Amino acid sequence: MELDVRTERPGDEPAVHALNVAAFPTDAEARLVDALRGNGALMLSLVAVLDGVLVGHLACSPVTVDADGRRAHGVGLAPMAVAPAHQRQGIGARLIEEGLRAMRAHGPPFCVVLGHRDYYPRHGFVPARTRGLRWEHGHDDAFFVQALSPGGLDGVTGVVRYRPEFDAL
Ligand SMILES: CC(C)(COP(=O)(O)OP(=O)(O)OC[C@H]1O[C@@H](n2cnc3c(N)ncnc32)[C@H](O)[C@@H]1OP(=O)(O)O)[C@@H](O)C(=O)NCCC(=O)NCCS
């Protein structure tokens, strides 16, 4: 079995949609990815393909941090989905590592993610509140951040906002 992690290509859209429907309780995340793509807000869309079948997806979109009249720009990893039959086999980990690698090359200075408490610290994330950051909707225990370049979080504190497409979730 060979796992290929690559950027989304034209034609992948229906399979990405179906995967998100399968991985989440409702189709809200699938529609979110479609909306981000349609609005040109996907900074990165990574797919994991196992023996020719799309089994994983990670979306990245811009976030902003506002404090004291200054605005900083970063990237948010969300949503991420792995096909139910293939979860807990390291596919999510590969998507995160490849996503972080690509984002370090692209240049946003920091990355945030909302998710399982035990999971993201394995990939270099720290609780965002320890860096003076909070998600606009709370859930501080599940909100994580990491710098993507040296000093990438210097002076970045305040409220983190995702794209307006996330408001529909
Ligand atoms: C979260 C998700 C993307 C992880 O992908 P994955 O390929 O299963 O992840 P990995 O195999 O790299 O890592 C597995 C780890 O993820 C964590 N994890 C996965 N699903 C979890 C769940 N439902 N609850 C708690 N932790 C979970 C665990 O820490 C697990 O480690 P363990 O098996 O040692 O306990 C996948 O489980 C999924 O699609 N879940 C449904 C959609 C979702 O919740 N997405 C995240 C929010 S955007």
The ligand as an ORCA input file, in Angstrom:
! r2SCAN-3c Opt
* xyz 0 1
  C      -8.825     13.670     13.305
  C      -8.387     12.837     12.085
  C      -8.220     13.710     10.868
  C      -7.028     12.187     12.454
  O      -6.567     11.450     11.344
  P      -5.878     10.032     11.572
  O      -5.300      9.584     10.277
  O      -6.858      9.137     12.253
  O      -4.735     10.445     12.589
  P      -3.382      9.707     12.928
  O      -3.480      8.246     12.580
  O      -2.252     10.477     12.366
  O      -3.326      9.909     14.488
  C      -4.225      9.225     15.321
  C      -4.408     10.044     16.577
  O      -5.399     11.033     16.358
  C      -6.100     11.265     17.558
  N      -7.505     11.059     17.270
  C      -8.040     10.662     16.106
  N      -9.381     10.635     16.193
  C      -9.684     11.008     17.429
  C     -10.904     11.169     18.129
  N     -12.102     10.942     17.552
  N     -10.845     11.579     19.406
  C      -9.657     11.798     20.004
  N      -8.479     11.668     19.396
  C      -8.478     11.270     18.117
  C      -5.587     10.287     18.572
  O      -4.658     10.986     19.355
  C      -4.896      9.249     17.728
  O      -3.808      8.703     18.357
  P      -3.921      7.233     19.000
  O      -4.433      6.334     17.905
  O      -2.506      6.953     19.418
  O      -4.882      7.384     20.131
  C      -9.394     11.711     11.777
  O      -9.576     10.921     12.914
  C     -10.761     12.242     11.306
  O     -10.975     12.446     10.116
  N     -11.695     12.448     12.265
  C     -13.043     12.936     11.927
  C     -12.996     14.366     11.456
  C     -12.355     15.282     12.478
  O     -12.708     15.269     13.665
  N     -11.403     16.123     12.021
  C     -10.634     16.990     12.890
  C     -11.294     18.313     13.123
  S     -11.071     19.423     11.748
*
